[in-house]
């Protein structure tokens, strides 16, 4: 292998320049504040976890984990998502806290992708976990909070698609009894949103025409409340019908929140069928081909850490939201430049500290009063317009060096 060039980075990681960082922090701040107002308390967990605990419990496939060996030869992983670490904390440090627990987070996570895939190996997530509440109200709460969080993040237009893994599981078990491999193959096509591949796979299976028509009819189950009624007429599996009834209850609660305009029922959406146990959902921003939010119910995870409890939650894909968020990073109070001669350094720096205490962003610079720059800036101090200095925009100017500071 050739040695990396001095400016190269590993594939899948990126540098964030000041403007992007300011926007990222604005999104983080506003979304976490939104979550706080809904009663969610923020939690931080380590970047490194043991593979044998959090790693194996994660929804992330094994080949996508970054694995390392510590000095004792124990395998550790870079966290690939936040749900499993929070489950570990809920089952240990918070084991004496009564349920339900409402927890929020913002963190960077890591996934090992193939280089040619062009996907980020490190990215940011902001999300919540609601632990200990099995009701449709809990499922609706996290969906409604996901919608509120996308609004807080500045995503201008989006839809949240909601499905239920129990519907597809029940329907496939009824239509393809004992044909587990074929069921999993069809689910994989739906998971990848490959509807053409799904239809082709159905045509290759030996099925009665009525069964094939029923399974192909799944692809049309996308829309509003009417989809629930259509799905109840599809097949006779009690598991599938129970799932649809749960979905209808969640829809009713979302209607009470008044967020139906953002919600789409999509029964082709299955999420990670080895992980989720009920409602699943994904948020899609307009003009963006991949989800900016995903979540759902995962009632089996906590039992792996010794504290069985129902749970649901979601994560915003904060790095992706950077691409679509409308509002720019704000600079409260504007930016002020203070230039000073050496004999008035103290007065200038005291004033800079006072203005910073008021919330202004202040840059200070020592200049020679005999320089052309000094003369140009002193002349500008009598004006009020925004101006540029050394490649940066400023809203106001103070010049210390001839008597008191003069300010635009």
C-alpha positions in Angstrom: 0.0 0.0 0.0 1.2 3.5 -0.8 1.6 6.0 2.1 -1.3 8.5 2.4 -0.6 12.0 1.1 -0.3 14.6 3.7 -3.8 16.1 3.1 -5.6 12.8 2.6 -8.3 11.5 5.0 -9.6 7.9 5.4 -12.5 7.2 3.1 -15.9 8.1 4.4 -14.9 10.9 6.9 -15.0 14.6 6.2 -13.9 17.9 7.6 -16.6 20.5 8.5 -15.6 24.1 7.9 -16.8 26.9 10.3 -20.0 27.7 8.4 -21.1 24.1 8.3 -20.2 23.6 12.0 -22.2 26.7 13.0 -25.2 25.3 11.1 -24.7 21.8 12.6 -24.6 23.3 16.1 -27.7 25.4 15.4 -29.6 22.3 14.4 -28.3 20.3 17.4 -29.2 23.1 19.8 -32.7 23.7 18.4 -33.6 20.0 18.1 -32.4 19.2 21.6 -34.3 22.1 23.0 -37.4 20.8 21.2 -36.9 17.4 22.7 -36.4 19.0 26.2 -39.8 20.7 25.9 -41.3 17.3 25.3 -39.8 16.0 28.6 -36.7 14.2 27.2 -33.5 14.5 29.2 -30.1 14.4 27.4 -27.7 11.5 27.9 -24.0 11.0 26.8 -22.4 7.6 26.3 -18.8 6.6 25.4 -17.6 6.4 21.8 -16.1 3.0 22.6 -18.2 0.0 23.7 -17.5 -3.7 24.2 -18.3 -5.8 21.2 -19.7 -8.6 23.3 -22.3 -6.4 24.9 -23.3 -3.3 22.8 -21.8 -4.6 19.6 -23.7 -7.8 19.3 -26.9 -6.2 20.5 -26.8 -3.4 17.9 -29.1 -3.3 14.9 -25.9 -2.7 12.8 -24.7 -5.8 10.9 -21.4 -7.2 12.1 -19.5 -6.4 8.9 -20.4 -2.7 9.3 -18.9 -2.3 12.8 -15.5 -0.7 13.4 -13.7 -3.2 15.6 -10.5 -2.7 17.7 -8.5 -4.7 20.2 -7.6 -3.0 23.5 -4.3 -3.8 25.4 -5.9 -6.9 27.0 -6.9 -8.3 23.6 -10.6 -7.6 24.2 -12.7 -6.6 21.1 -14.2 -3.2 21.4 -16.3 -1.2 18.8 -16.9 2.4 17.8 -20.6 3.0 18.5 -22.6 2.4 15.3 -25.8 3.8 16.7 -27.1 5.1 20.1 -30.0 2.8 21.0 -28.0 -0.1 22.2 -25.7 2.0 24.4 -28.7 3.7 25.9 -30.3 0.3 26.6 -27.1 -0.6 28.4 -27.3 2.5 30.6 -31.1 2.0 31.3 -30.4 -1.5 32.4 -27.4 -0.6 34.7 -26.9 3.0 35.9 -30.7 3.8 35.6 -31.9 0.4 36.7 -33.5 1.8 39.8 -35.3 4.6 38.0 -39.0 4.0 37.4 -40.3 3.6 33.9 -41.1 5.2 31.5 -37.8 6.9 30.8 -37.5 9.7 28.2 -33.9 10.2 27.0 -32.4 12.3 24.2 -29.0 12.5 22.7 -26.7 14.0 20.0 -23.6 12.0 19.0 -21.3 11.0 16.2 -21.6 7.3 15.2 -19.5 5.1 12.9 -20.3 2.6 10.2 -17.8 0.6 8.1 -19.0 0.8 4.5 -17.4 -0.5 1.3 -15.3 2.3 -0.2 -17.1 2.3 -3.5 -20.5 2.9 -1.8 -19.7 6.6 -1.3 -21.3 6.7 2.2 -20.2 8.4 5.3 -18.2 6.3 7.8 -18.8 8.9 10.5 -21.9 10.9 10.9 -24.1 12.7 13.4 -27.4 11.6 14.9 -29.9 13.4 17.2 -32.6 11.3 18.7 -34.7 10.0 21.6 -35.6 6.8 23.3 -38.9 6.3 25.1 -38.4 3.2 27.4 -41.1 1.4 29.3 -44.3 2.4 27.5 -46.0 -0.1 25.1 -49.0 1.9 24.1 -50.1 3.4 20.8 -49.8 6.7 22.5 -46.1 6.1 22.9 -45.6 5.2 19.3 -47.6 8.3 18.2 -45.6 10.5 20.7 -42.2 9.6 19.1 -43.6 10.1 15.6 -45.1 13.5 16.5 -41.8 14.5 18.2 -39.9 13.4 15.1 -42.1 15.8 13.1 -41.6 18.6 15.6 -37.8 17.9 15.6 -37.6 18.0 11.8 -39.4 21.4 11.9 -37.0 22.6 14.6 -34.1 21.5 12.5 -35.3 23.7 9.6 -36.3 21.0 7.2 -38.8 22.9 4.9 -40.9 20.0 3.5 -41.0 16.4 4.5 -43.2 13.3 4.9 -43.0 10.6 7.5 -43.9 7.1 6.2 -45.2 4.8 8.9 -45.5 1.0 8.7 -45.7 -2.1 10.9 -43.4 -5.1 10.7 -46.2 -7.4 12.1 -48.3 -6.8 9.0 -45.8 -8.1 6.5 -44.6 -10.9 8.8 -48.2 -12.1 9.3 -49.1 -11.8 5.6 -45.9 -13.7 4.4 -46.4 -16.5 7.0 -50.0 -17.0 5.8 -49.1 -16.8 2.1 -45.8 -18.7 2.2 -46.1 -21.1 5.2 -42.8 -22.8 6.0 -41.0 -21.1 3.1 -38.8 -19.1 5.4 -36.0 -18.4 2.8 -38.4 -17.1 0.3 -40.1 -14.9 2.9 -36.7 -13.4 3.9 -35.8 -12.8 0.2 -39.0 -10.9 -0.4 -38.6 -8.9 2.8 -35.0 -8.0 1.6 -36.4 -6.5 -1.6 -38.9 -4.4 0.4 -36.2 -3.3 2.9 -34.1 -2.1 -0.1 -37.1 -0.4 -1.7 -36.5 -2.5 -4.7 -40.1 -2.9 -5.9 -39.0 -4.1 -9.4 -36.9 -6.8 -7.8 -39.8 -7.7 -5.5 -42.2 -8.2 -8.5 -39.6 -10.3 -10.4 -39.0 -12.5 -7.3 -42.8 -13.1 -7.0 -43.0 -14.1 -10.6 -40.3 -16.7 -10.1 -42.0 -18.3 -7.2 -44.5 -21.2 -7.6 -47.7 -19.6 -6.3 -51.4 -19.6 -6.9 -52.5 -16.6 -8.9 -54.6 -15.3 -6.0 -51.6 -15.5 -3.6 -49.3 -13.7 -6.1 -51.9 -11.0 -6.6 -52.3 -10.6 -2.9 -48.6 -10.3 -2.3 -48.1 -7.9 -5.2 -51.0 -5.8 -3.9 -48.8 -4.9 -0.9 -47.1 -2.4 -3.2 -50.3 -0.4 -3.5 -50.8 0.0 0.2 -49.5 3.6 0.5 -51.6 6.6 1.5 -53.7 7.9 4.3 -56.2 6.4 6.7 -57.9 4.5 3.9 -54.9 2.2 3.6 -55.7 0.7 7.0 -59.1 -0.3 5.7 -57.7 -1.7 2.5 -55.1 -3.8 4.4 -57.7 -5.3 6.7 -59.3 -6.8 3.6 -56.0 -8.3 2.4 -55.6 -11.9 3.7 -57.0 -13.4 6.9 -53.8 -13.6 9.1 -54.7 -12.5 12.6 -51.2 -11.3 13.2 -51.5 -9.0 10.1 -54.9 -7.7 11.2 -53.7 -7.1 14.7 -50.8 -5.0 13.3 -53.1 -3.0 11.2 -55.4 -2.3 14.2 -52.4 -1.0 16.1 -51.5 1.2 13.2 -55.0 2.6 13.1 -54.8 3.4 16.8 -51.5 5.3 16.2 -53.1 7.2 13.3 -55.9 8.3 15.6 -53.5 9.7 18.1 -51.5 11.4 15.4 -54.8 13.0 14.3 -55.2 14.4 17.8 -51.7 15.9 17.5 -52.8 17.5 14.2 -49.8 16.2 12.2 -51.6 14.0 9.6 -50.5 16.3 6.8 -46.9 15.1 7.4 -47.8 11.3 7.7 -48.1 8.7 5.1 -49.0 5.1 5.8 -46.7 2.8 3.9 -47.2 -0.9 4.5 -44.3 -1.8 2.1 -41.9 -0.3 4.7 -40.5 -3.0 7.0 -37.4 -1.4 8.6 -34.8 -3.8 9.9 -37.0 -6.8 10.3 -34.6 -8.5 12.7 -34.6 -5.6 15.1 -38.0 -3.8 15.0 -41.0 -5.5 16.6 -43.9 -3.1 15.7 -44.4 0.3 14.3 -41.5 1.6 12.1 -41.2 5.0 10.3 -38.9 7.0 8.1 -38.9 10.7 7.4 -38.1 11.9 3.8 -37.3 15.5 2.9 -38.4 16.8 -0.5 -35.8 16.5 -3.2 -33.7 14.2 -1.2 -33.6 10.5 -2.1 -32.8 9.0 1.3 -34.3 9.3 4.7 -33.4 12.1 7.2 -35.1 10.3 10.1 -35.9 6.8 11.1 -37.3 5.0 14.1 -39.7 2.5 15.5 -40.6 0.0 18.2 -38.0 -2.4 19.5 -39.5 -4.4 22.4 -36.8 -7.1 22.6 -33.6 -5.1 23.0 -33.7 -4.3 26.7 -34.0 -8.0 27.6 -30.5 -8.6 26.2 -29.2 -6.3 29.0 -31.2 -7.9 31.8 -34.1 -5.4 32.1 -36.9 -6.4 29.8 -39.0 -3.4 28.8 -40.9 -2.2 25.7 -39.2 0.7 23.9 -39.5 3.0 20.9 -37.5 5.9 19.5 -36.0 7.6 16.5 -32.9 9.3 15.2 -32.5 12.3 13.0 -29.7 11.9 10.5 -28.3 15.3 11.4 -25.5 15.2 8.8 -28.0 14.8 6.0 -30.2 17.5 7.4 -27.4 19.9 6.8 -28.0 19.6 3.1 -31.7 20.6 3.3 -32.2 22.8 6.4 -33.4 26.2 5.4 -32.3 28.4 8.2 -28.7 29.3 8.3 -26.6 29.4 11.5 -27.4 32.6 13.3 -24.9 35.0 14.8 -26.7 36.5 17.7 -25.9 40.2 18.1 -23.8 40.3 14.9 -20.0 40.5 14.7 -17.9 43.4 15.9 -14.3 44.3 15.0 -12.2 46.2 17.6 -8.9 47.5 16.4 -6.5 49.2 18.8 -3.1 50.9 19.1 -0.8 49.4 21.7 -1.2 52.4 24.1 -4.9 51.7 24.3 -4.8 47.9 24.4 -6.3 47.6 27.9 -9.3 49.9 27.2 -10.0 48.0 23.9 -9.8 44.5 25.5 -12.0 45.5 28.4 -14.6 46.8 26.0 -14.3 43.6 24.0 -15.0 41.5 27.1 -18.0 43.7 28.0 -19.5 43.2 24.5 -19.0 39.5 24.6 -20.8 39.3 28.0 -23.8 40.9 26.1 -23.7 38.0 23.6 -21.9 39.8 20.8 -19.2 38.0 18.7 -16.1 40.2 19.0 -12.8 40.0 17.1 -9.8 42.2 18.3 -6.8 43.2 16.3 -3.7 45.4 17.1 -2.7 47.8 14.3 -0.2 50.5 13.8 -1.9 53.9 13.7 0.5 54.9 11.0 -0.6 52.1 8.6 -3.0 52.6 5.7 -5.3 49.9 7.1 -5.7 52.0 10.3 -6.7 55.1 8.3 -9.1 53.1 6.2 -10.8 51.5 9.2 -10.9 54.8 11.2 -12.7 56.4 8.3 -15.1 53.5 8.1 -16.0 53.8 11.8 -18.3 56.7 11.0 -20.4 54.5 8.7 -23.0 51.9 9.6 -23.0 49.4 6.8 -21.7 45.8 7.0 -18.1 45.6 5.8 -15.4 43.0 5.2 -11.9 42.9 6.8 -9.4 40.2 6.1 -12.0 38.0 4.4 -14.6 38.2 7.2 -17.9 40.1 7.4 -18.5 42.5 10.3 -21.5 44.5 11.4 -19.8 47.1 13.5 -16.4 48.6 14.2 -14.6 50.2 17.2 -11.2 51.9 16.8 -9.1 52.6 19.8 -6.0 54.7 19.4 -6.8 58.4 19.3 -8.8 59.3 22.3 -11.8 57.2 23.1 -13.1 54.4 20.9 -15.2 55.4 18.0 -18.0 53.1 17.0 -20.2 52.8 14.0 
